[in-house]
């Protein structure tokens, strides 16, 4: 998110329209993470895991990460929980 926010800051300084998920003053980080995982990263890793089943643990970890961030979106105002467990 820091890279996205740095881009948004640069766009703001240049008077440009701020790109999606790049405005640090309005982005809900957990919601942005859910969208990024769900619509971009997870479909890629599902396809890769179909091609190479050894990558299934990575896909499963992404699913846990998405669930972790979705829980944060559903319960705003609570302190963030510990990082999701990693696959062994």
C-alpha positions in Angstrom: 0.0 0.0 0.0 2.9 2.3 0.6 3.8 2.2 -3.1 0.2 2.9 -4.0 0.1 5.9 -1.6 3.4 7.2 -2.9 2.0 7.2 -6.4 -1.2 8.9 -5.2 0.9 11.6 -3.4 2.9 12.2 -6.6 -0.3 12.4 -8.6 -1.8 14.9 -6.1 1.4 17.1 -6.3 1.2 17.2 -10.1 -2.5 18.1 -10.0 -3.4 14.7 -11.7 -6.5 12.6 -10.9 -5.4 10.1 -8.2 -5.5 6.5 -9.4 -7.7 3.9 -7.8 -6.5 2.7 -4.4 -3.8 5.4 -4.3 -5.4 8.1 -2.1 -4.2 7.6 1.4 -6.9 9.9 2.7 -9.8 7.8 1.5 -8.6 4.2 0.9 -9.7 1.5 3.4 -6.6 -0.7 3.3 -8.3 -3.9 4.3 -10.9 -3.4 1.6 -8.2 -2.7 -1.0 -6.4 -5.8 0.0 -9.5 -7.9 -0.4 -10.1 -6.5 -3.9 -6.5 -6.9 -5.0 -6.3 -10.5 -3.8 -9.8 -11.5 -5.0 -9.7 -10.0 -8.5 -6.0 -10.0 -9.4 -3.8 -12.3 -7.4 -6.0 -15.2 -6.5 -7.3 -16.0 -10.0 -3.7 -16.1 -11.2 -2.7 -18.5 -8.4 -5.7 -20.7 -9.0 -4.7 -21.1 -12.6 -1.1 -21.8 -11.6 -2.2 -24.3 -9.0 -4.3 -26.1 -11.6 -1.2 -26.3 -13.8 1.2 -27.2 -11.0 -0.5 -28.7 -7.9 2.6 -28.0 -5.8 1.5 -24.4 -5.8 -1.8 -25.2 -4.0 -0.4 -24.0 -0.6 0.2 -20.6 -2.0 -3.3 -20.4 -3.3 -4.7 -21.5 0.1 -2.6 -18.9 1.9 -4.0 -16.2 -0.4 -7.5 -17.4 0.4 -6.7 -17.1 4.2 -5.2 -13.7 3.6 -8.4 -12.5 1.8 -10.5 -13.9 4.7 -8.3 -12.1 7.2 -8.7 -8.7 5.5 -12.4 -9.3 4.8 -12.9 -9.8 8.6 -11.2 -6.4 9.2 -13.6 -4.8 6.7 -16.6 -6.3 8.5 -15.4 -5.2 12.0 -14.1 -1.6 11.5 -12.8 0.1 14.6 -11.3 -3.1 16.1 -7.5 -3.3 16.3 -6.1 -5.5 13.5 -5.6 -9.1 14.5 -2.2 -10.8 14.3 -1.0 -11.7 10.8 -2.7 -14.7 9.3 -0.8 -18.0 9.8 1.5 -19.1 7.1 1.3 -22.4 5.3 3.9 -25.0 6.4 
